[in-house]
């Protein structure tokens, strides 16, 4: 009789561990879906931004943007806060075709 009780106890313990594992796995999956990993194109754009930002200011000035064939007429509307430079976020938004972030 004692052996039968141990089998049920082991079964219950394994069931609890299985349910906990599945729950944690599902929660991890849900969290991972909420945080976007950079895509290859985003990584390339980020690298292109870093190469073009010659002075290391983490912003592209009009002169630096010219090396990307960005004309003054195109640069001015992209510079949302009119500080004469595009931040990395504004650059990424502009190259994706969306509106630059407001500051």
C-alpha positions as CSV (number, residue, x, y, z in Angstrom):
1,X,0.0,0.0,0.0
2,X,2.8,2.4,0.8
3,X,4.4,1.9,-2.6
4,X,1.1,3.0,-4.4
5,X,1.1,6.2,-2.4
6,X,4.7,7.0,-3.4
7,X,3.8,6.5,-7.1
8,X,1.0,9.0,-6.9
9,X,3.2,11.4,-5.0
10,X,5.9,11.2,-7.7
11,X,3.2,11.6,-10.4
12,X,1.8,14.7,-8.7
13,X,5.2,16.2,-8.2
14,X,6.1,15.6,-11.9
15,X,2.7,17.1,-12.9
16,X,3.3,20.2,-10.9
17,X,6.8,20.6,-12.4
18,X,5.5,20.1,-15.9
19,X,2.8,22.7,-15.5
20,X,5.2,25.2,-13.9
21,X,7.7,24.6,-16.8
22,X,5.0,25.1,-19.4
23,X,3.7,28.2,-17.7
24,X,7.2,29.8,-17.4
25,X,7.8,28.9,-21.1
26,X,4.6,30.5,-22.2
27,X,5.3,33.6,-20.1
28,X,8.8,33.9,-21.6
29,X,7.5,33.5,-25.1
30,X,4.9,36.3,-24.4
31,X,7.6,38.6,-23.1
32,X,9.9,37.9,-26.0
33,X,7.2,38.7,-28.5
34,X,6.8,42.1,-26.8
35,X,10.4,43.1,-27.3
36,X,11.4,43.4,-30.9
37,X,14.8,42.2,-31.9
38,X,16.6,44.3,-34.4
39,X,16.2,42.9,-37.9
40,X,19.1,42.6,-40.3
41,X,18.0,45.8,-42.1
42,X,17.9,47.7,-38.8
43,X,21.4,46.5,-38.0
44,X,22.6,47.6,-41.4
45,X,21.0,51.0,-41.0
46,X,22.5,51.4,-37.6
47,X,26.0,50.5,-39.0
48,X,25.5,52.9,-41.9
49,X,24.5,55.7,-39.4
50,X,27.6,55.0,-37.3
51,X,29.9,55.1,-40.3
52,X,28.4,58.4,-41.6
53,X,28.5,60.0,-38.1
54,X,32.2,61.0,-38.6
55,X,32.4,63.3,-35.5
56,X,30.9,60.7,-33.2
57,X,28.1,63.1,-32.0
58,X,25.4,60.4,-32.4
59,X,23.7,62.7,-34.8
60,X,24.0,63.3,-38.5
61,X,24.6,66.9,-39.5
62,X,23.8,68.2,-43.0
63,X,27.3,67.8,-44.2
64,X,27.5,64.2,-43.0
65,X,24.1,63.4,-44.6
66,X,25.4,64.5,-48.0
67,X,27.6,61.5,-48.1
68,X,24.3,59.5,-48.1
69,X,23.0,61.5,-51.0
70,X,20.6,63.3,-48.8
71,X,20.0,66.8,-50.2
72,X,19.4,69.9,-48.1
73,X,15.8,70.0,-49.3
74,X,15.3,66.4,-47.9
75,X,17.3,66.9,-44.8
76,X,15.4,70.0,-43.4
77,X,12.0,68.3,-43.1
78,X,13.6,65.3,-41.5
79,X,15.2,67.5,-38.8
80,X,12.0,67.5,-36.6
81,X,13.4,69.7,-33.8
82,X,15.4,72.0,-36.2
83,X,18.7,71.6,-34.4
84,X,20.6,71.0,-37.6
85,X,21.2,67.3,-36.9
86,X,19.3,64.0,-37.3
87,X,19.4,61.7,-34.2
88,X,19.8,58.0,-34.7
89,X,16.0,57.6,-34.1
90,X,15.1,60.2,-36.6
91,X,17.5,58.6,-39.2
92,X,16.0,55.1,-38.6
93,X,12.5,56.5,-38.9
94,X,13.3,58.4,-42.1
95,X,14.9,55.5,-43.8
96,X,12.0,53.3,-42.9
97,X,9.6,55.8,-44.4
98,X,7.9,56.8,-41.2
99,X,7.6,60.1,-39.5
100,X,10.6,61.1,-37.4
101,X,10.0,61.1,-33.6
102,X,9.0,64.4,-32.1
103,X,11.2,65.8,-29.3
